[in-house]
């Protein structure tokens, strides 16, 4: 994790690296911690620096993207069980290939809007967790 200072605010930069073309759902950050830092004004962005490598004739070729996670929540999934925000890599890289990543760092949302969006994701995730746990208990009761 790196930290970048901008206008008196220190924002985290989470570095993710790997092989180009390998798509999964890597953990990015705990939503609760992120929401607290944002709500207290400690941060106003959470940057992701992706460095993906492809091998071309025994030469490593890097593909680098830097985005604000809080501007790219459409490419994430949240599971309230572990409390983690995860990247939907395939969706993200399909978008980047088609449109580039400049729009993903546009800075169009205020910190308050970002916090509201995270809170809505947390509430939806908590409700889904309750439904999933009840479904699991119901199956156990029937057995």
C-alpha positions, -999 to 999 in steps of 0.1 A, spaced: 0 0 0 12 34 -10 -2 68 2 -5 99 -21 -10 134 -6 -33 157 -25 -46 190 -11 -39 180 25 -56 145 22 -35 113 21 -52 87 -1 -42 51 -3 -30 34 -34 -35 -4 -34 -12 -21 -59 -24 -53 -76 -3 -72 -101 -5 -104 -120 -6 -121 -154 -27 -104 -181 -58 -124 -190 -62 -141 -156 -95 -129 -144 -109 -136 -110 -123 -116 -80 -94 -103 -60 -100 -87 -26 -95 -49 -28 -104 -35 7 -127 -40 37 -158 -19 30 -164 -10 66 -129 4 70 -131 23 37 -164 38 47 -151 49 81 -120 66 66 -142 83 40 -169 94 65 -142 109 89 -126 128 60 -93 109 63 -95 100 26 -115 112 -4 -104 85 -29 -90 49 -28 -68 43 -58 -61 10 -74 -28 6 -94 -31 -25 -116 1 -39 -132 -7 -69 -154 21 -86 -174 20 -105 -206 49 -124 -221 58 -116 -256 88 -136 -270 103 -140 -235 99 -103 -228 76 -91 -201 52 -64 -213 34 -44 -185 -1 -31 -188 -7 -4 -162 -40 11 -151 -47 34 -122 -83 41 -111 -102 54 -81 -121 24 -67 -148 48 -55 -155 59 -91 -155 23 -104 -178 5 -80 -198 -9 -109 -169 -33 -115 -170 -46 -79 -188 -72 -58 -193 -70 -20 -198 -99 3 -209 -89 37 -197 -122 53 -160 -113 51 -168 -76 45 -146 -74 14 -150 -54 -18 -138 -76 -47 -130 -67 -83 -149 -83 -111 -117 -84 -132 -133 -96 -165 -159 -69 -165 -133 -43 -156 -108 -53 -182 -134 -57 -209 -145 -21 -202 -109 -8 -202 -101 -26 -235 -132 -9 -251 -131 25 -235 -97 31 -218 -94 39 -181 -93 77 -182 -130 80 -175 -126 58 -144 -105 85 -128 -128 114 -138 -133 126 -102 -169 133 -109 -182 122 -74 -179 141 -42 -167 123 -10 -202 125 3 -216 109 -28 -190 81 -26 -198 75 11 -235 73 3 -229 48 -25 -207 27 -2 -234 28 26 -260 16 1 -237 -13 -10 -231 -22 27 -269 -22 34 -277 -43 4 -249 -67 13 -260 -71 49 -296 -78 37 -283 -105 13 -262 -120 40 -293 -123 63 -312 -140 34 -284 -164 26 -280 -174 63 -317 -179 67 -318 -201 36 -289 -222 49 -307 -226 83 -339 -236 66 -321 -263 46 -306 -276 78 -339 -276 96 -355 -296 67 -328 -322 68 
